[in-house]
Amino acid sequence: MEYGDLKDLNKHLLYKRIVEWNKDKLILDDGTVITLEMSESDCCAYAGGNFSNVELDAVITNVEVGEQVNIPDFDTTVNEVKVTLFHNQNPIALAEMTADAGNGGYYYSVGSFVVNGIHFPIVDA
C-alpha cells in the first residue's frame, strides 16, 4: 500500500473538476478516482466514510482537512474527520470519515482519503 503526505494532497486535486460521484467515490475530469477507505485495522476495529453535497463541474480550488473530533461512545474510541473540497469559498463536496478502536477500545483502525491508490491517512482510533 502506498501512503502519501497530506501536505501533497493538493497537487493531486487542485484545478480539476468533479464530473461523476456517488457516496463511495468521486471521479475528476482527468480520470482521478477518490475514495474513502480503511487503510489499516486489527480485529474488529473499522474505518469508513461517505461523500455528500457534491456539485458537479465545479473546479477544486482548495482542500480543507478538518481536525479529528472524538465522538463519545460508551464502549470504544470513535473519531471523525471531515474533508471539504472548495470552489473559491463555496463547498462543493464533503467527505466524512470515522474510525473506531473496536470492542472495548483495545484495537485500532486508520481511515484514508485515497487518490488514485495513494492513501492519505486522515482519521485514526
C-alpha positions in Angstrom: 0.0 0.0 0.0 1.3 3.4 -1.0 1.0 6.3 1.5 1.2 10.0 0.8 1.7 13.0 3.0 -1.4 15.3 3.5 0.7 18.3 2.5 0.9 16.8 -1.0 -2.8 16.2 -1.3 -3.5 19.5 -3.1 -1.2 18.6 -6.0 -3.5 15.7 -6.8 -6.8 17.6 -6.6 -6.4 21.4 -7.3 -7.8 22.8 -10.5 -9.6 19.6 -11.5 -13.4 19.3 -11.9 -15.6 16.6 -10.3 -17.5 15.0 -13.2 -19.1 12.0 -11.5 -19.8 10.9 -8.0 -21.7 8.6 -5.6 -21.5 8.1 -1.9 -18.4 5.9 -2.3 -16.2 7.8 -4.8 -15.5 10.9 -6.8 -14.2 11.0 -10.3 -12.4 14.0 -11.6 -12.2 15.3 -15.2 -8.7 13.8 -15.7 -9.8 10.3 -14.6 -8.5 10.7 -11.0 -10.6 8.5 -8.6 -11.0 9.4 -5.0 -12.4 7.0 -2.4 -12.5 6.8 1.4 -11.0 3.5 2.7 -9.8 1.7 5.7 -6.0 1.6 5.3 -5.2 -0.4 8.5 -7.0 -2.1 11.3 -6.9 -5.1 13.6 -9.6 -7.4 14.9 -13.0 -5.8 15.0 -12.0 -2.1 14.5 -13.3 -0.3 11.5 -12.9 2.9 9.5 -15.1 4.1 6.6 -16.9 7.1 5.2 -19.1 8.7 2.5 -19.2 11.6 0.2 -22.1 14.1 0.2 -23.2 17.5 -1.0 -21.3 17.2 -4.3 -21.5 19.9 -7.0 -20.5 18.6 -10.4 -18.4 20.5 -12.8 -17.0 22.9 -10.2 -13.2 23.3 -10.2 -11.5 22.4 -6.9 -9.6 25.4 -5.7 -8.9 24.4 -2.1 -8.9 21.2 0.1 -9.5 21.5 3.8 -8.9 18.6 6.2 -10.7 19.2 9.4 -9.5 18.4 12.9 -10.1 14.9 14.3 -13.0 15.0 16.7 -13.8 12.4 19.3 -17.4 11.1 19.2 -18.5 9.9 22.7 -19.1 6.1 22.8 -19.5 4.0 25.9 -17.6 1.0 24.6 -14.8 2.2 22.4 -12.9 5.2 20.9 -14.6 6.7 17.8 -13.1 9.6 15.9 -14.4 11.6 12.9 -12.8 13.9 10.3 -14.4 16.0 7.6 -12.7 16.9 4.4 -14.2 19.7 2.4 -13.4 20.4 -1.3 -14.0 24.1 -2.3 -14.5 26.1 -5.4 -13.4 29.6 -4.3 -15.1 29.9 -0.9 -18.0 27.6 -1.7 -18.0 24.0 -0.5 -18.5 21.6 -3.5 -18.0 18.2 -1.8 -17.9 16.9 1.7 -16.2 13.7 2.8 -17.0 12.4 6.3 -14.9 9.6 7.7 -14.9 7.8 11.1 -12.6 5.3 12.7 -13.2 3.2 15.8 -10.9 1.2 18.1 -13.1 -1.9 18.1 -14.6 -3.8 21.0 -13.7 -2.1 24.3 -11.2 0.2 22.5 -8.4 -2.3 22.5 -7.8 -2.3 18.8 -7.1 0.3 16.1 -8.1 1.5 12.7 -6.9 4.1 10.2 -9.1 5.8 7.6 -7.7 7.4 4.5 -8.6 9.7 1.7 -7.4 7.6 -1.3 -6.4 9.4 -4.6 -5.6 7.0 -7.5 -4.5 4.3 -5.0 -2.4 6.6 -2.8 -3.6 6.6 0.8 -3.6 9.9 2.7 -4.5 9.0 6.3 -7.0 11.4 7.8 -8.5 9.7 10.9 -7.5 7.0 13.3 -8.7 5.4 16.5 
